[in-house]
Structures are given as C-alpha cells and as structure tokens.
C-alpha cells in the first residue's frame, strides 16, 4: 500500500470517529501517523528517479511576498498593476505556468512579489505542480491568498487545507513548548498551565509513536494535539497571511462590506484599480519591516536609502546590512529616534541594542 493510500485510509477513519473524551486518545494516535506520512510524502527518503524542475527564483529585495490562489483569480493582473512586470493574463485557466517575480518599491524598501501558478485541490499531494508551488511559498515572508469574490467561501477553506498539509501555519504563532531530546533518563513532562485540549497520556503515546523514549518536554500554554505534533516535527513554518478578494466590482455593496470586515482581509478590483494602494499598505504593515537610516560623522543622515530590517533587529544587523566588516571592528554606535532613551538626543549603544522604525544610526569602528 502506497503512502497516498495510507493517508486516505487514516483520513477516512478520522472522519468516521466521533470526537469525545473517550476517542481523544485514539484520534491523537491517528493524527501523529497522518503527520508522519505527510512528512514522508513531502520529503521522500529514497533516491528520486528523474527529478522534476522546480521554480528557481532568486530571493531579492528586503522581503518576499508569495501570491497563491486557484487559477484565474487575478494574480497575474495584480502583479502587473503593482510592480509593472509583464505577467501574461488571459480569460482561461493556467495562463501562468512558472513563478514570475516582480518588485514593489515602497517607502524606500524593495519587496519581491512572486506570482505562482494557480493551484488545484490535492496540490499538497503533487497534483498540478502543486508541491513546487507550496514549497516556493514556504520561502516567502508573507503569503497573499487571492480569492474570487464572486465564488463561495469554500475556496478559502480548500486553500488553507492545502497549505496546512505541507506544514504552513497561517496567522498562528509558534506553540510555547520546549522540547529537548536526550540519550537517557526517560520522558520528563512538565506543564505550567492546565491542559484542556489534550492530556499527558496522549502526549506520551505520540512520543512513543515517533520512537522518542528519552526527552524533556516543557509546555507553557494550553496546546492541542496537532500543535504538539508540529513541535515534534519541527519543520512547520508560521507565516503571516492576507486574504485578498478580487473582482469586488461584480458583487453587491453589502457583500463587499461583509468581506471587508473579516480579519486579515482586503477587498480589491484589479480590473478597475480599486483599493490597490491600500493593499500595498497592508502588505507593508504585515511584513513588520523596520527602516533605519545611516549617518556619517559630521554629516546629515542619508534619508534617501534606508536599510530595511525585520522587527526586533539589533545594531549588529544594521552593521551587517551596511558591510560585514563593520561588526568585528565595532566600538559603539549613536542612535537617534524612538529606540533612544534620551530622544530627541542620541544614545550611545552596543551591538545588542534593538532598533525601531525610522531610527538614525551612526556607527563608530576601532
């Protein structure tokens, strides 16, 4: 029996099983098996025979955004309008057959926008180049799911299922669980909160299912069985996501209002250029980038060319952003802006100082 048949068999058994306290333990075992088979499906352990062609797109700019959606929802039109990159758009499905990159220049930052081919149901199991599409999506900093406002909400649910199956967790944070393997000593399980969605017996059974008999587990939040399996596998990606409904010019105002008030959702019309500027603003907010300006001694700060970093970046990241030789020869830095204790005056700081948006930094070396 192949892996796909085994996955189907487990999914059917899970669908037949009622969810209650008595079956919780059995469902936990099935979920662990399912996660293991899916991991084997995505990363085959044997030698591959021919090797298919992937989407070889070099990561460039300060951040990468992937456009994902079913065929003919307007991904290529959005790429063309937002980045002035020519991506073929037509009235038939599967117009785009490979990944096409474009660049949005916004507030001095360069954001790479990646138009991926439309995915079909069953993409996580390899249908319609789906595995390559979702694997490329894993390399992004933000996922933009394009949806057709004229179609049902089922399209959103199906896309979430496909991304979930390949280990992409949308708009979720990593579970606060510390897991360490060891060579001897058995399993030590500690919790700082009461577990209401799973129990110790299920957790120990899942560990046994993965042949882990010696480890330390510290659980600091009320997690589910699925979240614990994610921690064990360790290859899950927790990514921010925006749901973008296109073609809102074809639906009623009441429907537009209802969609626009959903969480992490933007409504646009590529055909009529409606709300595209607001979408780029939302993409910028979701990426949580920090712009830092550099300043030479005795000169005005260079406000035309900021260094864009991730939220939580330090002076060391600023040094590496300018030149990698700066950090080893670093003496101190002067910072003006929100992160300075003495704002509007400068603060003398070390490499570990966290910078904030629109800070001005002057670096002094040995």
C-alpha positions in Angstrom: 0.0 0.0 0.0 1.4 3.4 -1.0 1.7 6.5 1.2 -1.3 8.2 -0.5 -3.5 5.2 0.2 -2.4 5.1 3.8 -3.1 8.8 4.2 -6.6 8.4 2.6 -7.3 5.4 4.9 -6.4 7.4 8.1 -8.4 10.4 6.9 -11.4 8.2 6.4 -11.0 6.6 9.8 -10.7 10.1 11.4 -13.9 11.2 9.6 -15.8 8.1 10.9 -14.6 8.6 14.5 -16.7 10.7 16.8 -14.9 13.4 18.8 -15.3 13.0 22.5 -13.3 12.3 25.7 -13.2 8.5 25.0 -11.9 8.8 21.4 -9.4 11.6 22.1 -6.5 9.2 22.7 -7.3 7.2 19.5 -7.5 10.4 17.4 -4.2 11.6 18.8 -2.5 8.4 17.5 -4.2 8.8 14.1 -3.1 12.5 13.8 0.5 11.5 14.7 0.5 8.8 12.0 -1.0 11.2 9.4 1.6 13.9 10.1 4.4 11.3 9.7 3.1 10.0 6.4 2.6 13.6 5.1 6.2 14.4 6.0 7.3 11.3 4.1 5.2 12.4 1.1 6.8 15.9 1.0 10.4 14.8 1.7 10.9 11.3 0.2 13.7 9.4 1.9 14.6 7.2 -1.1 16.6 8.3 -4.1 14.5 10.3 -6.6 14.4 8.9 -10.1 14.2 11.7 -12.6 13.8 14.9 -10.6 11.3 17.4 -11.7 12.0 21.1 -12.4 11.3 23.5 -9.6 10.8 27.2 -9.6 14.3 28.6 -9.4 13.7 32.2 -8.4 16.4 34.0 -6.6 15.3 35.8 -3.4 15.9 39.5 -3.8 14.9 42.8 -2.1 14.1 43.3 1.5 11.2 40.8 1.7 9.4 38.3 -0.4 5.6 38.0 -0.8 4.0 35.0 -2.5 0.7 35.2 -4.4 -1.3 31.9 -4.0 -4.7 31.1 -5.3 -6.8 29.0 -7.7 -6.4 29.6 -11.4 -8.0 32.8 -12.9 -8.5 34.8 -9.7 -6.3 37.7 -10.9 -2.8 37.0 -9.5 -1.0 37.9 -12.8 -3.1 41.1 -13.2 -2.3 42.2 -9.6 1.5 41.5 -10.3 1.3 43.6 -13.5 -0.5 46.5 -11.8 1.5 46.6 -8.6 5.0 46.0 -10.0 4.8 47.0 -13.7 6.1 43.5 -14.5 4.6 41.8 -17.5 2.9 38.6 -16.5 0.6 37.1 -19.1 -3.1 37.4 -18.1 -5.9 35.8 -20.1 -9.5 34.7 -19.7 -8.6 31.0 -19.5 -7.2 29.0 -16.6 -3.5 28.1 -16.0 -2.2 31.1 -18.0 0.8 31.3 -15.6 2.9 28.1 -15.7 6.0 29.2 -13.8 6.9 31.6 -10.9 7.2 35.2 -12.1 8.9 37.7 -9.8 8.2 41.5 -9.7 9.3 44.2 -7.3 7.2 46.7 -5.4 9.2 49.8 -4.4 7.5 51.3 -1.3 8.8 53.7 1.4 12.4 53.1 0.2 12.1 49.3 0.5 12.1 46.7 -2.3 9.5 44.0 -1.8 9.7 41.0 -4.2 6.2 39.9 -5.3 6.1 36.3 -6.6 3.2 35.3 -8.9 2.9 31.5 -8.5 0.9 29.2 -10.9 -2.7 28.5 -9.8 -3.0 25.5 -7.5 -5.7 22.9 -7.7 -7.3 20.7 -5.0 -4.9 18.0 -4.0 -1.9 20.2 -4.7 -0.1 19.1 -1.4 -0.1 15.6 -2.8 1.6 16.7 -6.0 -1.3 17.5 -8.4 -0.7 20.2 -11.0 2.8 21.1 -9.8 1.2 21.9 -6.5 4.1 20.6 -4.4 6.5 23.0 -6.1 4.1 25.9 -5.7 3.6 25.4 -2.0 7.3 24.7 -1.4 8.2 28.0 -3.1 5.6 29.7 -0.9 7.5 28.4 2.2 10.4 30.7 1.3 8.3 33.9 1.5 7.9 36.3 4.4 4.2 36.8 3.7 1.6 34.8 1.9 -1.2 36.7 0.0 -4.1 34.4 -0.8 -6.0 35.6 -3.8 -9.7 34.8 -3.8 -12.6 35.4 -6.2 -15.3 37.5 -4.5 -17.9 36.1 -6.9 -17.3 32.5 -5.7 -18.1 30.7 -2.4 -16.1 30.7 0.9 -15.2 27.1 0.1 -12.2 28.2 -2.0 -10.6 29.9 1.1 -11.1 26.7 3.2 -9.6 24.4 0.4 -6.5 26.6 0.1 -6.0 26.7 3.9 -6.2 22.8 3.9 -3.6 22.5 1.1 -1.2 24.9 2.9 -1.8 23.2 6.3 -1.0 19.8 4.7 2.5 21.0 3.7 3.3 22.4 7.1 2.5 26.1 6.6 0.5 27.6 9.5 -1.2 30.8 8.6 -1.5 33.7 11.1 -0.5 31.5 14.0 2.3 31.8 16.5 4.7 29.0 17.4 3.4 27.0 20.4 5.2 27.9 23.6 6.7 24.4 24.1 10.3 23.5 24.9 11.3 20.0 23.5 14.8 18.6 24.0 15.9 15.1 23.1 18.4 13.3 25.5 20.2 9.9 25.5 18.9 8.5 28.8 16.6 9.2 31.7 13.1 8.6 30.1 10.5 11.2 29.4 10.2 14.2 31.7 6.9 16.1 31.1 6.2 19.4 32.9 3.3 21.9 32.3 2.8 25.4 33.7 -0.8 25.5 32.6 -3.8 23.2 32.8 -4.2 21.2 29.5 -7.8 21.2 28.4 -7.4 20.3 24.7 -5.1 17.2 25.2 -3.7 15.2 28.1 -0.5 13.6 29.3 -1.4 10.1 28.1 -2.0 11.3 24.5 1.3 13.2 24.6 3.3 10.2 25.8 1.6 8.0 23.2 2.6 10.4 20.4 6.2 10.5 21.6 6.2 6.6 21.6 4.7 6.7 18.0 7.7 8.8 16.9 10.1 6.4 18.8 11.1 9.1 21.3 11.7 7.5 24.7 14.1 10.0 26.3 13.3 13.7 26.2 12.4 16.8 28.3 9.1 18.5 27.4 8.0 21.8 29.0 4.5 23.0 28.0 3.8 26.7 28.8 0.5 27.1 27.0 -2.8 25.2 26.5 -1.9 23.4 23.3 -3.9 21.0 21.1 -2.7 17.5 20.0 -1.9 18.9 16.5 0.2 21.7 17.9 2.3 19.2 19.9 2.9 17.1 16.8 4.0 20.3 15.0 6.6 20.9 17.7 7.9 17.3 17.4 8.2 17.5 13.6 10.0 20.9 13.9 9.7 21.8 10.2 6.5 23.8 10.4 6.5 27.4 9.1 4.4 30.0 10.9 3.6 32.7 8.4 1.5 35.9 8.3 -1.2 35.8 5.6 -3.5 38.3 3.9 -6.7 37.2 2.2 -7.3 39.4 -0.9 -10.8 39.2 -2.5 -10.6 40.3 -6.2 -13.4 41.2 -8.6 -15.5 43.1 -5.9 -16.9 45.2 -8.7 -19.0 42.2 -9.7 -20.8 41.8 -6.3 -23.2 43.9 -4.2 -22.1 46.6 -1.8 -23.5 44.6 1.2 -21.3 41.6 0.3 -18.2 43.8 -0.1 -18.9 45.3 3.3 -19.2 41.9 4.9 -15.9 40.6 3.3 -14.0 43.8 4.2 -14.8 43.4 7.9 -13.3 39.9 8.1 -10.0 39.5 9.9 -6.8 39.9 7.8 -8.9 40.6 4.7 -8.6 43.2 1.9 -11.1 43.7 -1.0 -9.8 44.9 -4.4 -10.7 45.1 -8.0 -7.6 44.7 -10.3 -9.8 45.4 -13.4 -11.0 48.8 -12.0 -7.8 49.6 -10.0 -9.9 49.7 -6.7 -8.1 49.7 -3.3 -4.7 48.6 -4.7 -2.8 51.3 -2.8 -4.4 50.2 0.5 -3.4 46.5 -0.3 0.2 47.6 -0.6 -0.1 49.5 2.7 -1.5 46.3 4.4 1.3 44.2 2.9 3.9 46.6 4.4 2.2 46.5 7.8 2.0 42.7 7.8 5.7 42.4 6.9 6.6 44.4 10.0 9.8 45.9 8.4 11.9 48.4 10.3 13.6 51.2 8.3 16.9 52.5 9.6 18.8 55.5 8.2 22.6 55.7 8.4 24.6 58.9 9.3 28.3 59.7 8.7 30.1 61.7 11.4 29.5 65.4 10.9 27.1 64.9 8.0 23.3 64.9 7.6 21.6 61.4 7.7 21.0 59.7 4.4 17.2 59.6 4.2 17.1 58.5 0.5 18.4 55.0 1.0 17.2 53.3 4.3 18.3 49.8 5.5 15.2 47.6 5.9 15.3 45.0 8.6 13.0 42.6 10.5 11.2 43.8 13.6 13.4 43.1 16.6 16.7 43.7 14.6 19.7 45.0 16.5 22.7 47.3 15.8 24.6 44.2 14.7 22.0 43.6 11.9 22.5 47.2 10.9 26.3 46.7 10.7 25.8 43.6 8.6 23.3 45.5 6.4 26.0 48.1 5.6 29.0 45.9 5.4 30.0 42.6 7.0 33.4 44.1 8.1 31.7 46.6 10.4 30.6 44.2 13.2 34.1 42.7 14.0 35.6 46.2 14.3 32.7 47.8 16.1 33.3 50.3 19.0 30.0 51.9 19.7 27.0 53.4 17.9 24.9 56.6 18.4 21.2 56.2 17.9 18.5 58.9 17.4 14.8 58.1 17.2 12.2 56.0 19.0 14.7 53.5 20.5 16.9 56.2 22.1 16.3 56.6 25.8 17.1 60.3 25.6 15.1 61.1 22.4 15.3 63.6 20.7 19.0 63.3 21.7 21.4 60.5 20.8 22.1 57.4 22.9 25.4 55.6 22.9 24.6 51.9 22.4 26.2 48.4 21.9 25.7 45.8 19.2 22.8 44.2 21.1 20.6 47.4 21.1 17.3 46.9 19.3 16.5 49.5 16.7 13.0 50.8 15.9 11.3 52.2 12.7 12.9 55.4 11.3 15.9 55.4 13.7 19.1 57.2 12.6 22.3 55.3 13.4 25.9 56.4 13.3 28.5 53.6 13.7 32.0 54.1 15.1 34.7 51.5 14.5 38.1 50.7 16.1 
